[in-house]
Every structure is written in C-alpha cells, then in structure tokens.
Amino acid sequence: METVTATDDSHVSPVKFGTDGWRGIIAEDFTFANLRVAASAIANYILTQEDPARGICIGYDTRFGSPAFAQAAADVVASTGIPVRLASGITPTPALSLAVRDSGSAAGIMITSSHNPFQWNGVKFKASYGGSGKPSMIAAIESHLGKPLARASVAAKIDRVDFLPAYIEKIAGFVDLEKIAASGFKLAIDSMYGAGGGILAGIFARVHVPCVEIHREPNPLFPGINPEPILPHLHELQQVVVEQHCQAGFATDGDADRIGAADENGNMVDSHKIFSILLRWLIERKQWPGEVVRTFNTTRMVDRICARHGRKLHETGIGFKYICDLMLAREILMGGEESGGIGIARHLPERDGLLNALMLANVMADENKSLGELVADLQREYGEHHYDRIDLHISDDIKNGAIARARAGVKSFAGMEVDRVETLDGMKFFLRNPEADAKPNAAESWLLLRASGTEPLLRIYAESCSPQAVQRLLQAGREFTLQSSGGSR
C-alpha cells in the first residue's frame, strides 16, 4: 500500500486501495481532497489501460455525504474527458455493478463503506465485468495515486441515470414470484437504513406477498446498529419475525451486497446456512451446472454437499476477489464467503444480498417449508454444523505474538487434540472433538486464527457439531491469543 499527498498540498492523508477500493473515517481520512486523489487515480487508470470512451458509472449509498462525494468523483473523472453515468439516487452496489457490465462501461465507482459503522465512508472500484477489480487492476490504480491528472480541453458530459429499474427487473426475473406468492408465506425485511430500502418490499408487492419492512428509510447514522447483517444488529428483525408471525426474515447490509436472515422462531440463520440452502436448491431442484467456490473461513457443510453431488469445490483465501477471479476463469455455479457475501455466476461475479433474499424465498416456496425447516433439513442430511466468530482488537505485538506461537505448534484447544493444520489464509487447526463421536455425521471441528494485515485486529473463527463446542473453542482461541507466554489451551 502507498501513502500519498492529496492534490491540495495543505492536506496529507493516506489513500489505500484494498480488495474493492479504499475506506476511511469521514472528515479524518475520508475527505473531499483525498476522494479526489482516489478518483484521479481511477481516471488515470482508465485513460491508460482501458477504453475511456466507454465511460464510467458512479453510484452511492445512504452514508453521510455520499451524494456529494459521488458528484465530486464524477467531476474529477469528467474533467479528463471520460463520460460519466452518475446515479440519480441511492443505489445498491450490485445494481451499480450490473449497470457497469450491461452498459459496456470501462469501470464503476461506488461511494460506500458497506457494513462499516456510520463514521466511515469509502470508494469501491468495479471492473468492466461487473465485479471487484483483479489484484493487477488495483495495483495499477495504486500506481497512479498522487500523479498529475491530464485534463481535457472540454469536460465530458455527466448524465444522471436511474440504475434501479434495470437491476430490479433483473433480480425479479431470476426467481418465480408467482410461486412465492402462492406459498402464502409472510416475510420480514430489514434494510438496515441502507441502499436496499424498499426494493424487496416493492418486488413482493407486485404479487401481493405479505411482508413487513423495518429500517427502510435512509439514515446515515444507522441509529442503534452497524449496517452489518449479523448479531447484535439484527435483534429487532428477530423480534419482528416472531411478533408478526413471519416464516422468515431477510436483512441486507449498508450497500445491500451481503445477507443475513432469521427463521420463524427468531433464530439467526448465518451466511453459511444460507449458502448451503441455496447451493442445494440450485443443484438438486434447478440442476444448474458448474463448480463451487468457498473461502477458507466458510462452513465445510458446502464440501459435503459438493461431494454428494459430484461438484468440484474450490477453496480460496479470504475475500470475494478470489471468488470473482474463479468466476471469470471457470464455469462456477456459485461462491460464498463467511461475511454474508454470496454470488451467483449467472447473475454477476459479485455479491448480491437482495438477489440472495429473493432466492431464499423461492427455495421456501419450492419446498413448501419455512426457513427454520430448511435449516433443520440441512442439519439432518449433512450433519449438525454450528459456527461463530469473535474479533479481538489488540495491539500488533499481541496479535503477531499469538500467530508466531500458533505457527510454532499447538497440541490442543478446549481439550480437543489438534489433528492437522492448514495455512492457506491464517492458522486453521482441525481438532478431534469427542462430542462428535455421539452424533451421526457430525461436523468436523476447526478453529481459525487470522490476523489483519492492516489493523490491530485478530479474528477467531470456529465450527463444530454444537453451539457449546463452538463457544468453548472461541474462548480457548481468545485465551491463547491473549496469554503472555507459550503453551496451549
């Protein structure tokens, strides 16, 4: 990563491009001056390595200042002679990605900080194929940070475009709305004050599917929550599902590319179960061809589904960019990651929480089962799988010390002996859990320690055959990370 000086010499602040782009705290890192640095780098990349005549699409979400930041980015890009299609209103990230691909644009810029707290905003870069830029593209953009921008004698036109209608028609046509309506199921929707507000409810209203929507209105403060569809931010959705007698509740994050869910009893249904339900449906009922991709920290229930149906499974490092790369290179049915990002290759090489919610409703209708019943079916057929994660905000010294001790060798966690270790992306310990011996087809137990390369943060992930075993493993991982000397738990 590179630190650059903004075009206004009175401001010096970091601009760093990661998987999708750059994020920062509003008014500290994410300023208009630094946004222009980022937009200039993207414009230079398009001028030198893409066809600038194809233009660029720019969208924005509900975060503070997003419309003004999007306009500022558009002004920078247009000043170089690159035509701009600027969203006329709040836009989900997958809608922007679809517009980039289907309009033949050279690239896209999305003003969003996704699921981060309200203090943050950011820039996501989308390539011409409608997905995250390849590492080579991001590196090329970074190489232009801080470089002078060639201005055209006449700025290109900035057209205001509503990206929503084409996107809504696309995802609505991906499912059988009439069958969803005929199921008689009632659904709850939590848009988390984000860019997905009103979209699912509007689609369901066409065919008179009863639904209850909360947090529909845009609110840049995301009051009481972070716009991430996990606990504790979905407590209200859980309550509404139960109180309103819904058969499922769906949630999308700030820019609507991630999904979370709750079943009819208010139990959370994590992205691992959602991935597994959709995968099973696409293979067994839809009979769509293709291979499957999951990231290193995602449930191994997916492995069992693929093995049963003879589908090749790819395991990648953590980050949807790796899934996107495979979708561009191979015939991929779908891919998913731990944090709620699930992509269907026939749609886009991109996460899409709104499409995932519609597809879940379609699965429920096809199987005539509530979301909880679908999860129970999975657990019966493929073994009981439970999962959780904790984030430790700790100093780099503690973080790096824990990883060094993990690499040196650990014999056990939570009384479970280490059977083997994998190091694709972090330290993943596979464990012998005595509890699994008493359960048919029980999940393999594993614990993953993964240190952030850019923050004083270490994430601990665990999967096992019971919620209690998962919590014991997470606690053991926490104690191991925080202990001051060597040894094992």
LOLOLUM-644945 format. One line per 8 residues: number of its first residue (from 1); their letters; for each residue x, y, z of C-alpha. Coordinates in steps of 0.25 Angstrom, whole numbers. Example, Ala and Ser with C-alpha at 12.3 -4.5 7.8 and 13.67 -1.06 7.14 Angstrom:
REM residues 2
1 = as = 49,-18,31 | 55,-4,29
END
This chain:
REM residues 489
1 = metvtatd = 0,0,0 | 4,14,-3 | 3,27,5 | 1,39,-4 | -1,54,-3 | -14,59,-7 | -15,69,-19 | -18,80,-9
9 = dshvspvk = -4,82,-3 | -9,86,11 | -15,73,13 | -7,60,15 | -15,47,18 | -14,33,14 | -21,27,2 | -20,12,1
17 = fgtdgwrg = -27,2,-8 | -31,-11,-3 | -39,-22,-9 | -50,-14,-14 | -45,0,-12 | -42,10,-1 | -49,13,12 | -47,24,23
25 = iiaedftf = -53,31,34 | -61,43,30 | -54,56,32 | -41,50,36 | -37,41,25 | -49,41,16 | -49,56,12 | -52,62,-2
33 = anlrvaas = -37,65,-4 | -34,50,-2 | -46,45,-10 | -41,54,-22 | -28,47,-20 | -35,33,-21 | -44,38,-33 | -32,43,-40
41 = aianyilt = -24,30,-39 | -36,22,-45 | -37,33,-56 | -23,31,-59 | -24,16,-59 | -36,17,-69 | -28,27,-78 | -16,18,-79
49 = qedpargi = -21,4,-78 | -36,3,-82 | -44,10,-93 | -48,23,-87 | -59,25,-98 | -67,14,-91 | -69,23,-79 | -71,20,-65
57 = cigydtrf = -83,18,-55 | -83,24,-42 | -93,21,-30 | -95,24,-16 | -102,18,-3 | -108,25,9 | -96,29,17 | -93,43,21
65 = gspafaqa = -89,52,9 | -89,40,-1 | -97,48,-12 | -87,60,-11 | -75,51,-11 | -81,44,-23 | -83,57,-30 | -68,61,-27
73 = aadvvast = -63,48,-32 | -71,50,-45 | -66,64,-47 | -51,59,-46 | -54,47,-56 | -62,56,-66 | -51,67,-65 | -42,57,-72
81 = gipvrlas = -51,55,-84 | -57,41,-79 | -72,41,-80 | -79,39,-66 | -93,32,-63 | -96,37,-49 | -107,30,-41 | -119,39,-39
89 = gitptpal = -122,33,-25 | -118,23,-15 | -112,11,-22 | -108,-3,-16 | -94,-8,-20 | -99,-19,-28 | -108,-10,-36 | -96,-1,-39
97 = slavrdsg = -88,-14,-43 | -99,-18,-53 | -100,-5,-59 | -85,-5,-62 | -86,-18,-69 | -98,-17,-76 | -95,-3,-81 | -81,-7,-86
105 = saagimit = -75,3,-77 | -60,3,-74 | -62,3,-59 | -70,7,-47 | -68,15,-35 | -77,12,-23 | -77,22,-11 | -80,13,1
113 = sshnpfqw = -73,7,13 | -82,-5,12 | -84,-11,26 | -75,-2,34 | -80,7,45 | -86,21,42 | -73,29,43 | -68,22,31
121 = ngvkfkas = -69,24,16 | -61,19,4 | -59,16,-10 | -61,2,-17 | -56,0,-31 | -63,-9,-40 | -57,-14,-53 | -64,-15,-67
129 = yggsgkps = -69,-29,-64 | -77,-24,-52 | -69,-29,-40 | -57,-26,-32 | -44,-22,-39 | -34,-32,-41 | -21,-30,-32 | -14,-25,-44
137 = miaaiesh = -24,-15,-47 | -24,-10,-32 | -8,-9,-33 | -9,-1,-46 | -19,9,-39 | -10,10,-27 | 2,13,-36 | -6,25,-41
145 = lgkplara = -8,31,-27 | -3,45,-26 | 1,46,-41 | -4,58,-49 | -17,57,-56 | -18,61,-70 | -30,70,-72 | -38,70,-85
153 = svaakidr = -40,84,-92 | -55,81,-90 | -60,73,-79 | -68,61,-83 | -83,60,-80 | -89,55,-67 | -102,48,-69 | -111,46,-58
161 = vdflpayi = -117,31,-59 | -126,23,-50 | -119,10,-49 | -130,3,-41 | -141,-1,-51 | -132,-10,-59 | -126,-16,-47 | -140,-19,-40
169 = ekiagfvd = -145,-25,-53 | -132,-34,-54 | -133,-39,-40 | -148,-41,-40 | -147,-49,-53 | -137,-58,-46 | -148,-64,-37 | -162,-70,-38
177 = lekiaasg = -170,-58,-32 | -183,-65,-34 | -179,-77,-27 | -174,-69,-15 | -188,-62,-15 | -195,-76,-16 | -187,-81,-4 | -195,-72,6
185 = fklaidsm = -182,-69,14 | -181,-55,21 | -167,-49,21 | -160,-39,29 | -149,-30,23 | -138,-21,30 | -131,-12,20 | -123,-7,32
193 = ygagggil = -125,8,27 | -117,5,15 | -117,5,0 | -127,-7,-1 | -138,0,6 | -152,-2,-1 | -146,-11,-12 | -150,-25,-7
201 = agifarvh = -163,-20,-2 | -166,-13,-15 | -164,-26,-23 | -172,-34,-13 | -183,-24,-14 | -185,-27,-29 | -190,-41,-26 | -196,-38,-12
209 = vpcveihr = -186,-45,-4 | -189,-40,11 | -177,-34,17 | -172,-25,28 | -161,-16,26 | -152,-9,36 | -141,1,35 | -146,4,21
217 = epnplfpg = -143,19,22 | -129,24,19 | -122,29,31 | -106,32,31 | -105,30,46 | -111,15,45 | -117,18,59 | -114,7,69
225 = inpepilp = -107,-2,59 | -96,-4,50 | -101,-8,36 | -96,-22,36 | -106,-33,36 | -101,-41,48 | -103,-41,63 | -105,-32,71
233 = hlhelqqv = -110,-23,60 | -122,-32,56 | -129,-33,69 | -141,-24,64 | -142,-33,52 | -143,-45,61 | -154,-39,69 | -162,-35,57
241 = vveqhcqa = -162,-48,51 | -167,-55,63 | -177,-44,67 | -183,-43,52 | -183,-58,50 | -174,-58,38 | -168,-70,32 | -154,-63,30
249 = gfatdgda = -147,-50,32 | -136,-45,22 | -126,-34,24 | -117,-27,15 | -105,-18,19 | -102,-3,16 | -99,-5,1 | -108,-18,0
257 = drigaade = -98,-27,-5 | -98,-36,8 | -109,-44,14 | -113,-49,28 | -126,-56,32 | -135,-60,43 | -144,-72,44 | -159,-73,48
265 = ngnmvdsh = -155,-75,63 | -146,-63,63 | -133,-71,62 | -122,-65,53 | -118,-72,41 | -104,-69,37 | -98,-68,23 | -92,-82,24
273 = kifsillr = -106,-88,25 | -111,-78,14 | -100,-82,5 | -103,-97,7 | -118,-96,5 | -116,-88,-8 | -106,-98,-13 | -114,-110,-10
281 = wlierkqw = -126,-104,-17 | -118,-100,-29 | -112,-113,-31 | -124,-122,-27 | -136,-115,-32 | -131,-105,-42 | -120,-115,-47 | -111,-103,-51
289 = pgevvrtf = -97,-108,-55 | -84,-102,-50 | -73,-103,-39 | -74,-97,-26 | -65,-87,-18 | -64,-84,-3 | -53,-76,5 | -44,-82,15
297 = nttrmvdr = -53,-78,27 | -66,-83,21 | -74,-95,26 | -69,-109,22 | -84,-113,20 | -82,-108,6 | -71,-118,4 | -81,-129,8
305 = icarhgrk = -92,-124,-2 | -82,-123,-13 | -76,-137,-10 | -90,-144,-11 | -94,-137,-24 | -80,-139,-31 | -77,-124,-32 | -63,-119,-32
313 = lhetgigf = -60,-110,-20 | -50,-99,-19 | -45,-93,-6 | -39,-79,-7 | -33,-69,2 | -42,-60,10 | -48,-49,1 | -58,-49,-10
321 = kyicdlml = -48,-44,-20 | -43,-59,-21 | -57,-64,-23 | -58,-53,-34 | -45,-58,-41 | -50,-72,-42 | -64,-68,-47 | -57,-61,-59
329 = areilmgg = -48,-73,-62 | -57,-85,-60 | -71,-90,-60 | -75,-86,-46 | -89,-89,-41 | -88,-80,-28 | -78,-75,-18 | -78,-70,-4
337 = eesggigi = -71,-65,8 | -73,-64,23 | -77,-50,24 | -90,-51,16 | -85,-49,2 | -91,-60,-7 | -90,-58,-22 | -98,-66,-34
345 = arhlperd = -89,-66,-46 | -101,-66,-56 | -104,-52,-50 | -91,-45,-47 | -77,-49,-42 | -82,-41,-30 | -89,-42,-16 | -103,-38,-16
353 = gllnalml = -111,-39,-3 | -124,-35,-10 | -124,-46,-20 | -120,-56,-9 | -132,-52,-1 | -141,-54,-13 | -135,-67,-16 | -137,-72,-1
361 = anvmaden = -152,-68,-2 | -152,-76,-15 | -146,-88,-8 | -156,-87,3 | -167,-87,-7 | -162,-99,-16 | -160,-107,-3 | -172,-102,4
369 = kslgelva = -164,-100,17 | -161,-89,26 | -146,-84,27 | -145,-92,40 | -150,-105,34 | -140,-103,22 | -128,-102,33 | -133,-114,40
377 = dlqreyge = -133,-122,27 | -119,-118,25 | -114,-122,39 | -121,-135,38 | -116,-139,24 | -102,-133,25 | -99,-133,39 | -100,-123,50
385 = hhydridl = -91,-111,47 | -90,-99,56 | -81,-86,54 | -77,-73,61 | -66,-63,61 | -60,-53,70 | -52,-41,67 | -41,-37,76
393 = hisddikn = -36,-22,75 | -22,-24,81 | -8,-18,79 | 0,-22,68 | 10,-28,78 | 0,-37,84 | -6,-41,70 | 7,-44,64
401 = gaiarara = 12,-52,76 | -1,-60,76 | 1,-64,61 | 16,-67,64 | 12,-77,75 | 2,-83,67 | 12,-86,56 | 22,-92,66
409 = gvksfagm = 11,-102,69 | -1,-105,78 | -5,-118,83 | -19,-115,87 | -31,-105,89 | -42,-106,99 | -38,-121,102 | -38,-125,87
417 = evdrvetl = -26,-130,81 | -20,-124,68 | -21,-133,57 | -15,-125,46 | -13,-111,42 | -15,-103,29 | -9,-89,26 | -16,-84,13
425 = dgmkfflr = -20,-71,20 | -17,-71,35 | -15,-83,44 | -26,-93,44 | -26,-104,54 | -34,-117,51 | -38,-124,64 | -42,-137,70
433 = npeadakp = -55,-134,77 | -60,-146,86 | -74,-140,86 | -75,-143,71 | -74,-158,73 | -88,-158,79 | -94,-150,67 | -97,-156,53
441 = naaeswll = -89,-150,42 | -85,-138,52 | -77,-126,46 | -62,-126,47 | -57,-117,58 | -48,-106,54 | -42,-93,59 | -36,-82,51
449 = lrasgtep = -27,-70,55 | -25,-59,45 | -18,-46,47 | -22,-34,40 | -10,-29,31 | -14,-14,32 | -21,-13,46 | -18,-17,61
457 = llriyaes = -29,-28,59 | -29,-43,60 | -41,-51,56 | -44,-64,62 | -54,-74,55 | -59,-87,59 | -68,-98,54 | -73,-111,61
465 = cspqavqr = -84,-120,64 | -91,-112,75 | -92,-97,79 | -86,-101,92 | -74,-107,86 | -72,-94,77 | -72,-85,89 | -62,-94,96
473 = llqagref = -53,-93,84 | -55,-78,83 | -52,-76,97 | -39,-85,96 | -35,-77,84 | -37,-64,92 | -29,-69,104 | -18,-74,94
481 = tlqssggs = -17,-61,87 | -16,-52,100 | -7,-61,108 | 7,-55,110 | 15,-67,109 | 16,-80,101 | 7,-92,103 | -6,-98,98
489 = r = -20,-98,103
END
